[in-house]
Each structure stands twice: as structure tokens, then as C-alpha cells.
Amino acid sequence: MRSILFLTVVLFSILSCKQTTSEPEVFTEIPWVSIDNVEGLINKKSKNVIVDVYTPWCGPCKLMDKRTFTDQSTIDLISKNFYPVKFNAEGPDPIMFKGKEYSNPKYDKSKGNRRNYPHQLSSFFQVRGYPSIVILDENLNIIHKVSGYKSPEQLNEILTEYIPS
């Protein structure tokens, strides 16, 4: 009886581990990852990267969060085909990207969620407006950029072109 109980526990543990390490078949939200972690993820499984470049004060950015990034077809398309990253273009945190550290030395914490100074990574991405979507290939090279609010249909059409065959 003990051996059956032991085998049941071991089998349950194995199945539980297997389920948590594989991608779900149905996504209910976009599994955003940190830009600091994306290189490690690409080394495990090659995918292009979509970077949502936003600021906390940006109305169209909030609208994309509310309408576009909650649309089921967009959730499915992004979650299954890209590593999705949210990047605060005016945030204070230093970021390691392609072996180089980027920061925001002029960041003014007294401004809170109001306009602040741009992060150095925003300059690297050559972002000129918010929201912006930056698509990176599996080598983290920029392959496409687009600025402004995009509906789910508009974003899906753009992203479909950058899904590797």
C-alpha cells in the first residue's frame, strides 16, 4: 500500500512539473516578460520579440492595454509567436540589453507618473512617440517599428508579417 501511495505521489509530481514548464494551449492574457530576461528565453527557444514601449502618462498606451492587448486574437497571436515585453520608456530601472547597460540618469522620481526623461534604451530603439511597438528578431535586432495606437486588427496584421515560418 505504501509503495502505491509513493508511486502516486511521484507520478503526480512529475505530471505537475511537466504542466508548469510547457506553454498553455489557451492564453487568457499576454505573458509579458522582462526585457532583462528575453535573451535567456531566446537561447532556450528562438522567437521574435515584441516590445510595447509605453509611458505611464500616455492615454493611447492605456487604451492599447485596455482594448488591444485584451483582445483574444491578439493575445493568442502574441503569446504563441513572440516573447512579449512591456518597456516603460521613461522608467528609472537600469536594463541589460545585448550585453550593454542602459539607464535613465536624468530620471526625476518627484515627477511620479507625469512626463519624465527618456530612458537610454528608448533612444537605442529610436522611439519618437508613444505607444510604439518595436519588433526584434531572435538576435535582438530591430526589424520593424510602428508608433501610435493600434487596434487589435491593425496590430495583428502587422505582427503576422513577422512570424517566422
VENJOMO-V665850 format. One record per pair of residues at least 6 apart in sequence whose ideal C-beta (glycine too) atoms are under 6 Angstrom apart, sorted by the first residue. I is the first residue (numbers start at 1). J is the second residue. D is the distance in whole Angstrom. If there is no record, write none. Layout:
I;J;D  I;J;D
//
This chain:
27;75;5  27;79;4  30;69;6  30;75;5  30;78;5  30;79;6  30;84;5  31;79;6  32;84;5  32;86;5  33;83;6  33;85;6  35;85;5  35;87;6  35;95;6  36;95;6  36;96;6  38;49;6  38;83;5  38;85;6  41;83;5  42;138;5  46;138;4  47;82;6  47;83;5  48;82;5  48;137;6  48;162;6  49;83;5  49;136;4  50;82;4  50;84;5  50;135;6  51;85;5  51;87;5  51;134;4  52;86;5  53;87;5  53;89;5  53;127;5  53;132;4  54;61;4  54;130;6  54;131;5  55;89;5  55;90;5  55;130;5  56;113;4  57;113;6  57;114;6  57;115;6  58;130;4  60;131;6  60;149;4  61;130;6  61;131;4  63;149;6  64;131;5  64;149;6  68;74;6  68;152;5  68;155;6  71;152;4  73;156;6  74;152;5  74;155;6  74;156;6  77;156;5  77;159;6  78;84;5  81;163;5  89;118;6  89;119;6  89;122;4  89;127;6  90;116;4  90;118;6  91;119;6  92;104;5  92;107;4  94;101;6  94;103;4  95;102;5  95;121;6  98;140;5  102;120;4  102;121;4  103;120;6  104;119;4  106;117;4  107;116;6  107;117;6  108;116;6  125;134;5  129;147;4  132;147;5  133;146;5  134;145;5  135;143;5  135;144;4  135;162;5  137;143;5
//
